[in-house]
């Protein structure tokens, strides 16, 4: 087998000698991917092994530096992937994990079948979508989700959803209701925290004034993120003579994107919108913003809201996934695809920032407090470990 693997020998012996093997489609930028990394880094008493069906992407090296064993299978497209399943089966047998945790539909299906054929009964699926609609989701994704629904009563022991909305959607899709549970994402509050030095550094890097009102959106360029909705809202904000700059951060958000550049020019936003592209230091970016705006058509549990709020940056969002639950304030949510409603909220908060500094400072403090109280990384790690080992500790074998 031609696996790419790096082992950290000091990490092979952990408390209680438990091993959790994670299977995920890839390790590039994404909400589920970042949660997996945080979980492995903060679950100290368990040995974690991560298997990427494709390649190591952005997070492979980060995981290895944290002492996590990483495999990349470099799987080929569908027609040849059946042979790669045997690689995965052999890998699982060699690692002898106590638990196999899969992440997202493709890995749930491929990893689930491989785990069972490898003799692992303690299989846990991970669901990180809250919308499955033609035109919004790929046909192949919808098809695999439906296959997973048919197998959900047999393959996994539990199906861990990242959001309440995701649980409802998959219950309606036919997933085994008795196996569905919700574990919200958690955040490292020592990493995501208010940092004035980072704020000043990033603003200086992009030529932004210390007293400018800076809006931001951190999301890859994808129809589900609906950047068009955000740009249309910003055009309406500009017409109201509200001064602002907006940073668009994420994969595909660069001047090399002709579609995006065309939309910005058509709406006369060239002087207002900066295309930053991918950024590795998300906490620094969040600190540089005064307001983070999520404009998506679909989300599960949008990490960017929690990450921004943990840095003391207020947020507004379309009412998708568990966004309103994260924000804790329906007044800063609006329907998706409604650029006028989104613009109205941006304008309201921009005026508060401009005219009522004490109210704005209170809003920043409340944003940080909500994440620290509800969505700490410690809470998430404890919930996963309890879910994995609650029955296992009672004597159920995973092999």
N, C-alpha and C positions, 0 to 999 in steps of 0.2 A: 504494500500500500504506500502511495506517495503522499502521506499527510505532511503538512507543515506544522511542526509542533515544537514548542520550547517549554521545558519544564523548569520549575523552581523547586529544587530538592528540599529546601527548608520548609516548603509549603505542603509537603506530602503527609506530614503527621499533624493532625489537628485534634482538638478536643473531641472525645468520644469516637474518633476515627470515622466520622461520617463524610461521605462524598456525595455531592449533588452535581450531576452532569446536565448542563444547559445546552439545548439545541436551538439555534436561531438562524434565520435565513441568511443574514449578513450583518456586518458590524460597522456600517457607515452611519452617518448622522441619522438620527430618528429618536422618537420618544421612547419606544420600547428598548432600543439599544442602550440609551443612556441610563435607563432604569436598571437594566441588567448589570451594567458596569458598577453603578452605585451599590446595588445589592451585593455583588461579589466583594467589593472593596470594604463593605461595612459589616458583613456577616463573618465575624472573626473566628468563630468556633467550628467552622465547617470547611472542608476542602472543596473548592469549586473548580470545575472543569467546564470550559466553554467550547462548543463545537459550532463553527460557522459553516453553513452549507455552501456558501460561495467563497468569500475571501475574508481577510482580516480587516479590511477597510480602515476606518479611522481609529476604532477602539481596540483592535488587536494588540497593538504595542502598549497601549495604556493598561490593558488587563495584565499583560505579561510583566510589566514593571511593578504591578501590584502583587505579583507572586501567583497569578492564576495560570493554570495550564490552558493553552489555547491550541485548538486544532482548526485548520481550514481545509475543507474537502474539495474546493474548486469544482463543484458540481457543474456538469454540462446541462444544456437545455433538455426539455422534457423527454425527448425521444431516447436519450442515452442515460437519463438519470436513474433508471431502474438498476443499472450496474453499480451506481454510486451508493444505493441503499445498502448493498452488501458490505461496502466499506464502512458505512455507519454502524451496521450491526456488529461487525468485527471489532470496531473501536469501542463500542459500548461494552461488549463482552470483556475486552481487555482491561477496561477501567473498573468494571464491577461496581457501578455506583449504587448507593442506597436509594437514590431518587433520580429520576429523569424529569427535568422541567423544560418544556418546550415554549417557544415564544412566537406567536403569530401563526396564521393559517398554514402556510407551506411547511413550516417546521413542526406544527402540531400534527399534520398528516404524515409527513415523511419520518419525523422523529418518533411519533407515536407508534407507527407500524414497526419501525426498526427496534424500538425499545422492547415491544412485546415479543418480537421474534428473537431478541437477544435474551429473553427470559426475565425482564424487569417488569414487575407488576405495579410498583409505586411510580406511576406516570401522572404528571400534572401538566395540563395544557395552560397556555397563557393567551388571553384574548385582549387585543388592544385596538379594536375598531368599534365604532358606535353607529356607523352608517354603511349599509350594503345596498346600493341602488344602481341600476343600469344608468350609464352616463357619468356617474361619479366614481364608481369603482370598476376596476378591470373585470372583464368577463371571466378570466381565469381565476381571479381572486374570489368572485362570487361562487363559481363552480366548486372550488376547493372548500370554501366555507360550508356549502351545502353537503358536500361529502363528509366533512367533519361532523356536521349535525347528525348524519345518519350513523356515524361511528361513535358518537359521544356517549352513548349508553354503555358501550363495551370497553373502549380503549382507556380513557383516563380515569383516575380515581377522583380527581377534582378538576374543575375548570375555573381558573383564577382570572377574573375580569378586573381591568384597571379602573372601571367606572361603573356606577349604577346604571347609566344609560346603556352601556355595553351589555350588561347583564340582561336588561329588558329586551334589547334588540335580539340577542341570541336565544333567549327563551322563546321569543316569537318565531325565530327561524327554525326551531325544532331541536335545539340543544337540550340535553337531559337536564331538566330544571333542578333536580335534586343534587346535581353535582356543581351547579353554578354558585360561585361565591365572589365577593368583591374585596380586593386589597388595594386601596388607593396608593398611588405613588408617594414616595417619601424623599426628602431633600436634606442634604448635608448643610446645615445652617452655619457651619464654620467656613464653608466655601462660598455659599450664597449669603452674603451679608452686606450691609451698607459699607461702602469703601470710598471715601471722598478722594483719596489719592488716585484710585483707578478711574473715577469719574473725570477728574481733571486731565489725566494722562490721555484717555481716549478722546476727549473733546479736543485737546490740543492736536492730537494726531490727525483728526479729520477737519481741523480748522473751524471748530465750533466755539462760539463764545460761551463764557461761563454763565451768562445770564440769558441765553437763548432758550426758548421753549422747544425741547427736543422730543419728538415722537419716535417710536421705533416699532419694528415688527421683525421678530426672529422666526423664520420659517423657510423651508426649502421652496423653490419655485414649483408649484404643483397646482392643478385646477382646484383641488380640495381646499387649498389655503386661500384661494380667492383674493389674490392681490388686486385684481380689477376692482373689486368692491371697496377695498381700502383706498385705492387711488381716486376713485370717484368721490368718496367721502372727503378726502383731502382737498379735492378741487372745490368742493362746497365750503369747506373751512376757509380756504383762501379767499373765496368770494365775499366772505364775511369780514375780511380784513383782519383776520387773526394771524399774527406773525408766528411762523413755526419752521422747523426743519424736520425732515423725517429720514431715518436710517432704515434701509431694508437689508437685512442680514440673513444669509443662508445660501445654500447651494443653488446656483443658477441665477442669483440676483446680482448680476454684474453688467457693466456697459456692453458686454458681448452678447447680451440677450436682446435680439432685435424686436421681439414681441413686446417686451417690457419697455424698452426705449421708445417704441412707437406710441404706446399708451401714455407714457409720461409726457411726450411732446404734444400729443393731441390735447391733453388736459392742461398744458402750459405749466407743468410742475417742475421744469428743469432746474429752477433755482431753489426748489424746496426739497427735492428728493435726492438722496445720496445712495447709490448702489454699492454695498460693501462686500458682498459675496460671503463665502464661508469664513467663520471666525472661531478659533479654538477657545478663546477666553470669554465665554459667555457671561460669567459674573461681572467682568469689567464692562462689557457692553451694556448689561442691564443697569449698572450703576451710572452710566453716562446718560441714560434716558430720564426724562421727566415723566413720560407716560408710555406704557406699552399697549399696543392695540392689536388684538387678535381678530381677524376678519374672516375666519374659515367657514366653509360650508359643512365641514364634518370634523369631529375630533372624538377621541375617547376620553382621556384624561389629559388635557393640554398642559404639558410640563412647563412650557414657557411662562404661563401665568404664575405658577407657583415660584418659579425661579426668579422672575422679576419682583414679585411681591416680597420674597425672602430678602431681596436686596433693598427693600424699602421703596420700590418703584410701583406706584399705583397702576392699575390695569383696567381696561375695558375690553369687552368681548362680544362677539355674536353668541347667541344662546345655543351652543352646540356641546354635545357630550356633557361632562360634569362641570363646565365652565362656571355656571352660576353658583354651584356648590363651592367651588374653590374661592370665588370672589366674595361670596357671602353677602352680596348686595345686588338685587335684581335691577336696581336703577342704573347700574353700569353695564347691563346686558341689553342687547337688542336682537331682533330676528336676523337670521342670515340673509344675504342678498339685499338688505335694506340699507343702501348707502346714505340715505337721508337721515335715518335714525342713528346710524353710526356717527355721522357728522355732527348731529345735534349733541350727542354725549361728549364728543371731543371738544366742541365749542364750550360747553358748560364747564368742563374740567379745566380747559385752558384759561377761562375767565377766573375760575377759583384760584388757579396757580398765580395768575397775574395780580389779583386784587385782594385775596384773603390769605396771606402767608401762614397765619396760625392754623387755619382750617386745612391748608395743604400739608403742613407738617404733621397734623393729627392724622390725616389720611395715610401718609407714608408710614407712620408708626403702626397704625391699625393693619396695614397690609402685611408688614413683617410679623406682627403678633399673630395674625390668623394662621399663617403658615407654620409658625413655631408651635402653636397649640394643636393643630390638626394634622399636619403633614410632615412630621419630622422623619428623618431616615431611620431613627431608632424604632419608631412605631411600625414602619414598613418591614424592617428586618425581622422584628419579633413576630409580626403577623405571618410572614412567609415561613419562618422556621416552625411556628406552631402548626400551620397548615400541613407542612411536609411531614413532621415527626410526631404529631399527636397520636395517630393510630400506630405508626411504626414503632414508637417507644413501647406500645402495649404488646408488641411481639409479632407484628405482621412483617413477614420477610419481604424485602424488595427485590430479591433475586430468584 
